[in-house]
Amino acid sequence: MTGLSGVLKTDSDVADAQDKLRRSLLVFACALMSCAVMLWLAIYWMMGLEYSTNVPLAYQIISITSLLIYLKNGNFIIFRFVQLSLFLFSPFIMQWSIGSSVASSGLMLWALLSPIAAVVVAGWRESIPWFVAYIVLTILTGVFDYFLGVGEQDGVSMKTVGVFFAINFTAMSSILYILLRHFVLETEKIRQQLSQQHQLLEDARNQSERLLLNVLPAHIALRLKDKQSLIADAHPDVTVMFADIVNFTQLAEQLPPERMIDLLNTVFSWLDSFSEKYGLEKIKTIGDAYMVAGGLTNSPDHVSKVADMALEIRSFIATHPELSRYNLGIHIGIATGPVVAGVIGTKRFIYDLWGDTVNTANRLTADAEVDQILVDKNTYARLRADYQFDQVKMTYLKGKGEIAVYGLLNKVSEPHKKAVAAPQRQKINIHKFPSYDPSSAQQLIKSNPNKLSAFDPTSTQILKD
């Protein structure tokens, strides 16, 4: 039921949101790095330091080109690889072109953005190769500084300064990366735990909804979910049916409890499937009786649906081998009219119907013989064009007196309905009737209205139904 589910985000929704966040963060980092490169180069020039623009220019061209291609085709994997590569290699290339770590003021530290960004936009597993590459390049830079370093700084040789630059950067970068990776791992674990708890909550919600739908109709359950305290509705046109199993009470005294419940469950499970098939509402079971109603949700053909279900129930009971072996039967009562429907109870909800229509259907069931379906006059008036009935009979119902009831036999097929609607007439030669004259022929028609229906004096024939 749509109204009672879908409150919590699914795992796919969360994954989509994370993917969108990663894409937007990488685009944002790409823009920041492009601005930072240009600002870094401008500051160098303002301080009178000459530096080749080849590396920054190449960085800008590659970065912007990859961004435009990504915006066109949406291939995030290639865009991510290009940007992380630029973040990693550009600072080292720029530092090597300047000289040592001291001369470049530790420019290679910018390369740490590559593994950190990989953790954020790709995941901690995918970030490991980028961090390893960063460490290798940092160590390689320290080796270069050792062999290329000359002179001293405050009594410390430049070789040593270059090596400790690399050591400090490696140690600091490793600690920073490990802390970030640990944070991401723990965050992912928490997210997984929350996802599992959400799934358990969703499963519990779905189970409670299924249990609620087994007790209440869907539209009533939705109103209860919306915290409507009092549910009471007047329905002007509802068809109510009671189906009562014959001989089950006597059989229950002979069978073990487990066998008796299993047999009753077999019958009611089939009846549940019938009510679902015809779009009717199961109201309740009372002992070995089953109550169903149509018209509670404004179904225009609910009367015929209840009648079809009654005929199918009778056929099922008569043909089911196990039920036939126990000599079980069914009698059914159907009535149509106004009812009041509502929910009562606070701890154990019960949805029920009240009114004269319910009482009539219940009493017709008791009055019906085995395998008989009795309907009241309202139901008969709605069905008589499409269904075949017994002759009307008068029966006494307590509290109502004598009422007309009809026995539902079966549904009329289409060819039979056409034959009834347009009967064939047979021509009878009037010479079969002695002393023919028009007046006597007309008198013959009047005396046989069920057999002779028309007279044509010019053809000297009488038409017969």
C-alpha positions as CSV (number, residue, x, y, z in Angstrom):
1,M,0.0,0.0,0.0
2,T,1.6,3.2,-1.2
3,G,0.3,5.4,1.5
4,L,1.7,3.3,4.3
5,S,5.2,2.6,2.9
6,G,8.1,4.4,1.3
7,V,8.9,6.6,4.4
8,L,12.6,5.6,4.6
9,K,15.1,6.1,1.9
10,T,16.3,2.9,0.2
11,D,19.9,2.0,-0.3
12,S,19.7,3.0,-4.0
13,D,18.5,6.4,-3.0
14,V,21.4,6.9,-0.6
15,A,23.9,5.6,-3.2
16,D,22.6,8.1,-5.8
17,A,22.8,11.0,-3.3
18,Q,26.4,10.0,-2.5
19,D,27.4,9.8,-6.2
20,K,25.9,13.2,-6.9
21,L,27.9,14.6,-3.9
22,R,31.1,13.1,-5.1
23,R,30.7,14.5,-8.6
24,S,29.9,18.0,-7.3
25,L,32.9,18.0,-4.9
26,L,35.4,17.0,-7.6
27,V,34.1,19.7,-10.0
28,F,34.4,22.2,-7.1
29,A,38.0,21.0,-6.3
30,C,38.9,21.2,-10.0
31,A,37.8,24.9,-10.1
32,L,39.6,25.7,-6.8
33,M,42.9,24.2,-8.0
34,S,42.7,26.0,-11.3
35,C,42.3,29.3,-9.4
36,A,45.1,28.4,-7.0
37,V,47.5,27.6,-9.8
38,M,46.9,31.0,-11.4
39,L,47.1,32.8,-8.1
40,W,50.4,31.0,-7.2
41,L,51.9,32.0,-10.5
42,A,50.8,35.6,-10.1
43,I,52.3,35.9,-6.7
44,Y,55.6,34.6,-8.0
45,W,55.7,37.2,-10.7
46,M,54.7,40.0,-8.3
47,M,57.7,39.2,-6.1
48,G,60.0,39.5,-9.1
49,L,60.6,35.7,-9.4
50,E,60.7,34.4,-12.9
51,Y,59.0,31.1,-13.5
52,S,58.1,29.2,-16.6
53,T,54.4,29.2,-17.4
54,N,54.6,25.9,-19.3
55,V,53.6,23.7,-16.4
56,P,50.7,25.9,-15.1
57,L,49.4,26.5,-18.6
58,A,49.5,22.8,-19.4
59,Y,47.7,22.1,-16.2
60,Q,45.0,24.6,-17.0
61,I,44.4,23.3,-20.5
62,I,44.2,19.6,-19.4
63,S,42.0,20.4,-16.4
64,I,39.5,22.6,-18.3
65,T,39.4,20.2,-21.3
66,S,38.7,17.2,-19.1
67,L,35.9,19.2,-17.3
68,L,34.3,20.2,-20.6
69,I,34.4,16.6,-21.8
70,Y,32.9,15.4,-18.6
71,L,30.1,17.9,-18.8
72,K,29.4,16.7,-22.3
73,N,29.4,12.9,-22.0
74,G,29.1,12.5,-18.2
75,N,32.0,10.0,-17.9
76,F,32.9,10.6,-14.3
77,I,35.6,7.8,-14.1
78,I,37.8,9.3,-16.7
79,F,37.3,12.9,-15.3
80,R,38.2,11.6,-11.8
81,F,41.4,9.9,-13.1
82,V,42.6,13.0,-15.0
83,Q,41.9,15.4,-12.1
84,L,43.6,13.1,-9.4
85,S,46.6,12.7,-11.7
86,L,46.9,16.5,-12.2
87,F,46.6,17.0,-8.4
88,L,49.3,14.4,-7.8
89,F,51.9,15.1,-10.5
90,S,51.7,18.8,-11.2
91,P,53.1,20.0,-7.8
92,F,56.1,17.6,-8.0
93,I,56.8,18.6,-11.6
94,M,56.6,22.3,-10.7
95,Q,58.9,21.7,-7.6
96,W,61.4,19.8,-9.6
97,S,61.5,22.6,-12.2
98,I,62.2,25.1,-9.5
99,G,64.8,23.1,-7.7
100,S,64.9,21.6,-4.2
101,S,62.1,21.4,-1.6
102,V,63.6,24.4,0.2
103,A,63.8,26.5,-2.9
104,S,60.2,25.7,-3.9
105,S,59.0,26.2,-0.3
106,G,57.7,22.6,-0.1
107,L,55.4,22.9,-3.2
108,M,55.0,19.2,-3.3
109,L,52.7,19.4,-0.3
110,W,49.9,20.3,-2.7
111,A,50.1,16.8,-4.1
112,L,48.6,15.5,-0.9
113,L,45.3,16.7,-2.2
114,S,45.3,13.8,-4.7
115,P,45.0,10.9,-2.2
116,I,42.8,12.9,0.1
117,A,40.5,13.8,-2.8
118,A,40.5,10.1,-3.8
119,V,39.2,9.1,-0.4
120,V,36.3,11.6,-0.7
121,V,35.3,11.1,-4.4
122,A,36.3,7.5,-5.0
123,G,36.4,5.7,-1.6
124,W,39.1,4.5,0.7
125,R,40.0,1.4,-1.3
126,E,40.5,3.4,-4.5
127,S,42.6,6.0,-2.7
128,I,45.4,3.6,-1.6
129,P,47.2,3.6,-5.0
130,W,47.1,7.4,-5.1
131,F,48.6,7.6,-1.6
132,V,51.3,5.1,-2.4
133,A,52.2,7.1,-5.5
134,Y,52.4,10.3,-3.4
135,I,54.7,8.7,-0.8
136,V,57.0,7.3,-3.6
137,L,57.2,10.7,-5.3
138,T,57.9,12.4,-1.9
139,I,60.7,9.9,-1.1
140,L,62.1,10.3,-4.6
141,T,62.1,14.1,-4.1
142,G,64.0,13.6,-0.9
143,V,66.6,11.6,-2.7
144,F,66.9,14.3,-5.4
145,D,67.3,16.9,-2.6
146,Y,70.1,14.9,-1.0
147,F,72.2,14.5,-4.1
148,L,71.5,18.0,-5.4
149,G,71.7,19.9,-2.1
150,V,74.7,22.2,-1.6
151,G,75.8,24.5,1.2
152,E,74.5,24.8,4.7
153,Q,71.6,26.5,6.5
154,D,72.3,27.5,10.2
155,G,75.0,24.8,10.4
156,V,72.8,22.1,8.8
157,S,73.8,20.9,5.4
158,M,71.2,21.4,2.6
159,K,71.3,17.7,1.9
160,T,70.0,17.0,5.4
161,V,67.4,19.8,5.1
162,G,66.2,18.2,1.9
163,V,66.0,14.8,3.4
164,F,64.1,16.0,6.5
165,F,61.7,18.0,4.3
166,A,60.8,14.7,2.6
167,I,60.6,12.8,6.0
168,N,58.4,15.5,7.6
169,F,56.1,15.7,4.6
170,T,55.9,11.9,4.4
171,A,55.1,11.5,8.1
172,M,52.6,14.4,8.3
173,S,50.9,13.3,5.1
174,S,50.7,9.7,6.3
175,I,49.2,10.6,9.6
176,L,46.7,12.9,7.9
177,Y,45.8,10.3,5.3
178,I,45.4,7.5,7.9
179,L,43.2,9.7,10.1
180,L,41.0,10.6,7.2
181,R,40.8,7.1,6.0
182,H,39.9,5.9,9.5
183,F,37.2,8.5,9.7
184,V,35.8,7.5,6.3
185,L,35.9,3.8,7.3
186,E,34.1,4.4,10.5
187,T,31.5,6.7,8.8
188,E,30.9,4.0,6.3
189,K,30.4,1.4,9.0
190,I,27.9,3.7,10.8
191,R,26.1,4.2,7.6
192,Q,25.9,0.5,7.0
193,Q,24.6,-0.1,10.5
194,L,22.0,2.7,10.0
195,S,21.0,1.2,6.7
196,Q,20.6,-2.2,8.3
197,Q,18.5,-0.7,11.1
198,H,16.4,1.2,8.6
199,Q,15.9,-2.1,6.7
200,L,14.8,-3.9,9.9
201,L,12.5,-1.0,10.6
202,E,11.1,-1.1,7.1
203,D,10.6,-4.9,7.3
204,A,8.8,-4.5,10.7
205,R,6.7,-1.7,9.2
206,N,5.8,-3.9,6.2
207,Q,4.9,-6.8,8.4
208,S,2.7,-4.7,10.6
209,E,1.0,-3.3,7.5
210,R,0.4,-6.8,6.2
211,L,-1.1,-7.8,9.5
212,L,-3.2,-4.7,9.6
213,L,-4.5,-5.4,6.0
214,N,-5.4,-8.9,7.1
215,V,-7.7,-7.4,9.7
216,L,-8.9,-4.2,8.0
217,P,-9.7,-3.1,4.4
218,A,-6.9,-1.1,2.8
219,H,-8.8,2.2,2.7
220,I,-9.7,1.8,6.4
221,A,-6.1,0.9,7.4
222,L,-4.9,4.0,5.6
223,R,-7.3,6.2,7.6
224,L,-6.1,4.6,10.8
225,K,-2.5,5.3,9.8
226,D,-3.4,8.9,9.4
227,K,-4.5,8.8,13.1
228,Q,-8.2,9.3,12.4
229,S,-9.7,8.4,15.8
230,L,-13.3,7.6,14.9
231,I,-14.1,5.8,11.7
232,A,-17.9,5.5,11.0
233,D,-19.3,5.6,7.5
234,A,-22.9,5.3,6.0
235,H,-23.0,3.4,2.8
236,P,-26.4,3.7,0.9
237,D,-25.8,0.7,-1.4
238,V,-23.9,-2.3,-0.2
239,T,-24.3,-6.0,-1.0
240,V,-23.7,-8.3,2.0
241,M,-23.2,-12.0,1.8
242,F,-23.0,-14.7,4.5
243,A,-21.7,-18.2,3.5
244,D,-22.3,-20.8,6.2
245,I,-20.8,-24.3,6.0
246,V,-23.3,-27.1,6.6
247,N,-22.5,-30.1,8.8
248,F,-19.3,-28.6,10.0
249,T,-20.3,-28.3,13.6
250,Q,-21.1,-32.0,13.8
251,L,-17.9,-32.8,12.0
252,A,-15.8,-30.7,14.4
253,E,-16.9,-32.9,17.2
254,Q,-15.4,-36.0,15.5
255,L,-12.2,-34.6,14.1
256,P,-9.0,-33.8,16.1
257,P,-8.5,-30.1,16.7
258,E,-5.5,-29.9,14.2
259,R,-7.5,-31.6,11.5
260,M,-10.6,-29.5,12.1
261,I,-8.6,-26.2,11.9
262,D,-6.7,-27.3,8.8
263,L,-10.0,-28.2,7.0
264,L,-11.6,-24.8,8.0
265,N,-8.4,-23.0,6.9
266,T,-8.6,-24.7,3.5
267,V,-12.1,-23.5,3.0
268,F,-11.6,-20.0,4.2
269,S,-8.3,-19.6,2.3
270,W,-10.2,-20.4,-0.9
271,L,-12.9,-17.9,0.0
272,D,-10.3,-15.3,0.7
273,S,-8.9,-15.8,-2.8
274,F,-12.4,-15.5,-4.3
275,S,-13.1,-12.2,-2.5
276,E,-9.7,-10.9,-3.8
277,K,-10.5,-12.2,-7.3
278,Y,-13.8,-10.3,-7.4
279,G,-12.5,-7.2,-5.6
280,L,-14.8,-7.6,-2.5
281,E,-14.1,-6.9,1.1
282,K,-13.9,-9.8,3.6
283,I,-15.5,-8.5,6.7
284,K,-15.0,-11.4,9.2
285,T,-15.5,-15.0,9.9
286,I,-17.9,-16.2,12.6
287,G,-17.3,-19.8,13.5
288,D,-17.8,-21.6,10.3
289,A,-19.5,-18.7,8.6
290,Y,-17.9,-16.2,6.2
291,M,-19.0,-12.6,5.7
292,V,-18.1,-10.6,2.6
293,A,-19.4,-7.2,1.3
294,G,-19.3,-5.3,-2.0
295,G,-19.9,-1.6,-2.6
296,L,-17.9,-0.2,0.3
297,T,-15.5,1.4,-2.2
298,N,-18.0,2.6,-4.8
299,S,-17.8,-0.4,-7.1
300,P,-20.6,0.0,-9.7
301,D,-21.0,-3.7,-10.3
302,H,-20.7,-5.0,-6.8
303,V,-24.0,-6.9,-6.8
304,S,-23.0,-9.1,-9.7
305,K,-19.6,-9.6,-8.2
306,V,-21.1,-10.9,-5.0
307,A,-23.4,-13.2,-7.0
308,D,-20.5,-14.6,-9.0
309,M,-18.6,-15.2,-5.9
310,A,-21.6,-17.0,-4.3
311,L,-21.9,-19.3,-7.4
312,E,-18.2,-20.0,-7.4
313,I,-18.3,-20.9,-3.6
314,R,-21.1,-23.3,-4.2
315,S,-19.3,-24.9,-7.1
316,F,-16.1,-25.2,-5.1
317,I,-17.8,-26.8,-2.1
318,A,-19.6,-29.3,-4.3
319,T,-16.5,-30.3,-6.3
320,H,-13.7,-30.3,-3.7
321,P,-12.9,-33.9,-3.0
322,E,-12.0,-33.6,0.6
323,L,-15.1,-31.5,1.4
324,S,-17.3,-34.0,-0.5
325,R,-15.8,-36.8,1.5
326,Y,-17.0,-35.2,4.7
327,N,-20.4,-34.4,3.2
328,L,-20.0,-30.7,3.8
329,G,-22.3,-28.2,2.0
330,I,-23.0,-24.5,2.0
331,H,-25.9,-22.2,2.3
332,I,-25.7,-18.6,1.3
333,G,-27.7,-15.4,1.9
334,I,-27.4,-12.2,0.0
335,A,-29.0,-8.8,0.7
336,T,-28.5,-5.3,-0.8
337,G,-29.2,-2.0,0.8
338,P,-27.8,0.6,3.2
339,V,-25.3,-0.2,6.0
340,V,-23.2,1.5,8.6
341,A,-19.5,0.6,8.6
342,G,-16.9,1.4,11.2
343,V,-14.0,0.4,13.4
344,I,-14.5,-0.5,17.0
345,G,-11.9,-1.3,19.7
346,T,-8.6,0.2,20.8
347,K,-6.2,-2.6,21.3
348,R,-7.7,-5.1,18.9
349,F,-9.4,-3.3,15.9
350,I,-12.5,-4.8,14.4
351,Y,-14.1,-3.5,11.2
352,D,-17.8,-4.4,11.0
353,L,-21.1,-3.6,9.3
354,W,-24.4,-2.9,10.9
355,G,-28.0,-2.4,9.7
356,D,-31.1,-4.2,8.4
357,T,-29.2,-5.3,5.3
358,V,-26.7,-7.3,7.4
359,N,-29.5,-8.8,9.5
360,T,-31.5,-9.8,6.3
361,A,-28.5,-11.5,4.7
362,N,-27.7,-13.4,7.9
363,R,-31.3,-14.6,8.3
364,L,-31.5,-15.6,4.6
365,T,-28.5,-17.8,5.2
366,A,-30.2,-19.6,8.0
367,D,-33.3,-20.0,6.0
368,A,-31.5,-21.3,2.9
369,E,-31.3,-25.1,2.2
370,V,-28.1,-26.9,1.6
371,D,-26.3,-25.6,-1.5
372,Q,-29.0,-22.9,-1.9
373,I,-28.3,-19.2,-2.5
374,L,-31.2,-17.0,-1.3
375,V,-31.3,-13.3,-2.2
376,D,-33.7,-10.5,-1.2
377,K,-35.9,-8.5,-3.6
378,N,-33.3,-5.6,-3.9
379,T,-30.6,-8.0,-5.0
380,Y,-33.0,-9.9,-7.3
381,A,-34.1,-6.6,-9.0
382,R,-30.4,-5.9,-9.9
383,L,-29.6,-9.4,-11.1
384,R,-32.7,-10.7,-12.8
385,A,-31.6,-9.7,-16.3
386,D,-28.4,-11.6,-16.1
387,Y,-29.1,-14.5,-13.7
388,Q,-31.6,-17.3,-13.5
389,F,-33.7,-17.6,-10.3
390,D,-36.3,-20.0,-8.8
391,Q,-39.8,-18.8,-8.4
392,V,-40.4,-16.2,-5.8
393,K,-41.4,-17.5,-2.4
394,M,-42.5,-15.8,0.8
395,T,-40.6,-16.5,4.0
396,Y,-40.9,-15.2,7.5
397,L,-38.0,-13.4,9.0
398,K,-37.9,-12.5,12.6
399,G,-38.3,-8.7,13.1
400,K,-39.3,-8.2,9.4
401,G,-42.3,-10.4,8.9
402,E,-42.9,-12.1,5.5
403,I,-40.6,-11.0,2.7
404,A,-40.1,-12.2,-0.9
405,V,-36.9,-14.2,-1.5
406,Y,-35.5,-15.7,-4.6
407,G,-33.2,-18.7,-5.1
408,L,-30.2,-17.9,-7.3
409,L,-29.5,-20.7,-9.7
410,N,-26.8,-19.6,-12.2
411,K,-25.7,-16.9,-14.5
412,V,-27.4,-16.6,-17.9
413,S,-25.2,-17.1,-20.9
414,E,-25.2,-14.4,-23.6
415,P,-26.8,-16.6,-26.3
416,H,-29.6,-17.5,-23.9
417,K,-30.2,-13.8,-23.0
418,K,-30.5,-12.9,-26.7
419,A,-33.0,-15.8,-27.2
420,V,-35.1,-14.5,-24.2
421,A,-34.8,-10.9,-25.3
422,A,-35.9,-11.7,-29.0
423,P,-38.0,-14.9,-29.1
424,Q,-38.6,-16.6,-32.4
425,R,-42.2,-16.6,-33.6
426,Q,-43.7,-19.6,-35.3
427,K,-46.4,-19.2,-38.0
428,I,-49.4,-21.5,-37.6
429,N,-51.8,-22.2,-40.5
430,I,-55.2,-21.0,-39.3
431,H,-56.9,-23.8,-41.4
432,K,-55.9,-26.0,-38.5
433,F,-58.6,-24.2,-36.5
434,P,-62.2,-25.0,-37.5
435,S,-64.8,-22.4,-38.6
436,Y,-62.1,-19.7,-39.2
437,D,-63.0,-16.1,-39.2
438,P,-61.0,-13.1,-38.0
439,S,-63.1,-12.6,-34.9
440,S,-62.8,-16.2,-33.9
441,A,-59.0,-16.0,-34.5
442,Q,-58.8,-12.9,-32.3
443,Q,-60.8,-14.7,-29.7
444,L,-58.3,-17.6,-29.9
445,I,-55.4,-15.3,-29.3
446,K,-57.1,-13.8,-26.2
447,S,-57.8,-17.3,-24.8
448,N,-54.2,-18.4,-25.4
449,P,-52.1,-15.3,-24.7
450,N,-49.0,-17.3,-23.7
451,K,-48.9,-19.2,-26.9
452,L,-50.4,-17.0,-29.7
453,S,-49.2,-13.5,-29.8
454,A,-50.2,-12.0,-33.2
455,F,-52.7,-12.3,-36.0
456,D,-52.3,-11.4,-39.7
457,P,-55.7,-11.6,-41.4
458,T,-54.2,-11.1,-44.9
459,S,-52.0,-14.2,-44.6
460,T,-54.6,-16.2,-42.8
461,Q,-51.8,-17.2,-40.3
462,I,-51.4,-16.8,-36.6
463,L,-47.9,-16.1,-35.2
464,K,-46.9,-18.2,-32.2
465,D,-44.1,-17.5,-29.7
